[in-house]
Amino acid sequence: RRERLRKLAMETIDLSKDPYFVRNHHGTYECKLCTTLHKTEGNYLAHTQGKRHQTNLGRRAAKDAKEGYIQPNSLAMQVQVKKNRIKIGRPG
């Protein structure tokens, strides 16, 4: 069953578009989000479906939302301009 899921993932997922997928100088594959090493692409794809990677993706999305980070390749880029106003009568 696991091997069948790996083959299906290899056919459907394009690794060149994955921002966390890196092949290092040792010939192994690395997940930059989780800092894990994998011997094969199939092993990396199995990792991306796992609990640890999914948890880290959730943490990253929450952190980006909190900081107001907008991905550069999104089509609906919006820039908010803050105006500095003097607040009279309010401490701090």
C-alpha positions as CSV (number, residue, x, y, z in Angstrom):
1,R,0.0,0.0,0.0
2,R,2.8,2.4,0.9
3,E,4.6,1.8,-2.3
4,R,1.5,2.3,-4.3
5,L,0.9,5.7,-2.7
6,R,4.5,6.7,-3.4
7,K,4.1,5.9,-7.1
8,L,0.9,7.9,-7.2
9,A,2.5,10.8,-5.5
10,M,5.5,10.7,-7.9
11,E,3.2,10.9,-10.9
12,T,1.0,13.7,-9.6
13,I,3.3,16.0,-7.6
14,D,5.9,18.2,-9.3
15,L,8.9,18.5,-7.0
16,S,10.4,21.5,-9.0
17,K,7.6,23.7,-7.6
18,D,8.1,22.6,-4.0
19,P,9.9,25.5,-2.1
20,Y,11.1,23.2,0.6
21,F,12.6,20.4,-1.6
22,V,16.4,20.6,-2.0
23,R,19.0,18.1,-3.3
24,N,22.2,18.5,-1.4
25,H,25.8,17.8,-2.4
26,H,25.7,14.3,-0.9
27,G,23.0,13.2,-3.3
28,T,20.3,13.0,-0.7
29,Y,17.1,15.1,-0.6
30,E,16.3,17.6,2.1
31,C,13.2,19.1,3.5
32,K,14.2,22.7,4.4
33,L,11.0,23.1,6.4
34,C,11.5,20.2,8.8
35,T,15.3,19.9,8.3
36,T,15.1,16.2,7.5
37,L,17.2,14.1,5.0
38,H,15.7,11.5,2.6
39,K,17.5,9.0,0.4
40,T,14.9,9.0,-2.4
41,E,12.3,11.3,-3.9
42,G,9.6,8.8,-3.0
43,N,10.7,8.9,0.6
44,Y,10.5,12.7,0.6
45,L,7.0,12.6,-0.9
46,A,6.0,10.1,1.8
47,H,7.4,12.6,4.3
48,T,5.3,15.5,2.9
49,Q,2.2,13.5,3.6
50,G,3.2,12.8,7.2
51,K,2.2,14.3,10.5
52,R,5.5,16.2,11.2
53,H,5.6,18.0,7.8
54,Q,1.9,18.9,7.9
55,T,2.3,20.3,11.5
56,N,5.3,22.4,10.4
57,L,3.3,23.6,7.4
58,G,0.5,24.7,9.7
59,R,3.0,26.5,12.0
60,R,4.6,28.3,9.0
61,A,1.2,29.4,7.7
62,A,0.3,30.7,11.1
63,K,3.6,32.6,11.5
64,D,3.3,34.1,8.0
65,A,-0.3,35.2,8.7
66,K,0.7,36.7,12.0
67,E,3.6,38.7,10.5
68,G,1.5,39.7,7.5
69,Y,3.8,38.0,5.0
70,I,2.4,37.9,1.4
71,Q,4.0,35.4,-1.0
72,P,5.7,37.2,-3.9
73,N,4.1,35.0,-6.6
74,S,0.5,35.5,-5.5
75,L,-1.6,37.4,-8.0
76,A,-3.5,39.5,-5.5
77,M,-0.7,41.4,-3.9
78,Q,-1.9,44.2,-1.7
79,V,0.2,46.8,0.0
80,Q,-1.0,48.5,3.1
81,V,0.4,51.9,3.9
82,K,0.4,53.0,7.5
83,K,0.1,56.7,8.2
84,N,1.8,58.1,11.2
85,R,-0.7,60.1,13.2
86,I,-0.1,62.0,16.4
87,K,-2.4,60.6,19.1
88,I,-3.3,63.4,21.5
89,G,-4.4,62.5,25.0
90,R,-3.3,58.9,24.9
91,P,-0.3,57.7,26.9
92,G,2.4,55.8,25.2
